[in-house]
Amino acid sequence: MLNRSLDEISQRLLFARTDSLPEDSIYSEQELPGYFSVLPNEEEEENTPDIELLYKAVLQVPEKIKMII
């Protein structure tokens, strides 16, 4: 499922810290200052994939990740 380069993953997925839980979140983890989320990268924002968060997202919601990647 993740036989993609990090560049391709970062073009399709956005890894972001937010104060509140994003509505379009594919996968989120709550942290002290807010949420760390995997989101669809609809505007192709430049970002760096968080490998650990991506791994957790693939284990928890593989169907959502598969649809986007």
C-alpha positions in Angstrom: 0.0 0.0 0.0 2.8 2.4 0.8 5.0 1.5 -2.2 5.3 5.3 -3.0 8.1 7.8 -2.6 7.9 10.3 0.2 7.5 13.1 -2.4 4.4 11.4 -3.8 3.0 10.7 -0.3 3.5 14.4 0.7 1.7 15.5 -2.5 -1.4 13.5 -1.6 -1.3 13.7 2.2 -0.8 16.7 4.5 0.7 16.3 8.0 -0.5 19.2 10.1 -0.7 20.4 13.7 -4.0 22.1 14.5 -5.7 23.6 17.6 -9.0 21.8 16.9 -9.8 18.5 15.2 -10.1 19.1 11.4 -13.3 18.0 9.8 -11.5 16.4 6.9 -9.1 14.5 9.0 -8.2 11.0 7.8 -6.4 10.2 11.1 -5.7 12.4 14.1 -3.9 12.1 17.4 -4.6 14.5 20.3 -1.6 16.0 21.8 -1.2 18.6 24.6 -1.3 21.7 22.3 -3.9 20.3 19.9 -4.0 17.7 17.2 -1.5 16.2 14.8 -3.5 15.0 11.8 -3.2 13.4 8.4 -5.3 15.3 5.9 -5.9 15.1 2.1 -3.5 17.5 0.5 -6.0 19.1 -1.8 -4.0 22.3 -2.4 -0.7 20.3 -2.8 1.0 22.2 0.1 4.6 21.4 0.6 5.1 19.3 3.8 7.2 16.6 5.3 5.5 13.3 5.9 5.6 12.1 9.5 6.5 8.4 9.1 5.3 7.4 12.5 1.9 9.1 12.1 1.6 7.7 8.6 2.3 4.2 9.9 -0.4 4.5 12.6 -2.9 5.9 10.1 -2.3 2.9 7.7 -2.9 0.5 10.6 -6.0 2.3 11.9 -7.7 3.4 8.7 -6.2 1.5 5.7 -9.2 2.0 3.5 -9.0 5.8 3.7 -5.3 5.9 3.0 -5.7 3.5 0.1 -8.4 5.7 -1.5 -6.1 8.7 -1.4 -2.8 7.1 -2.3 
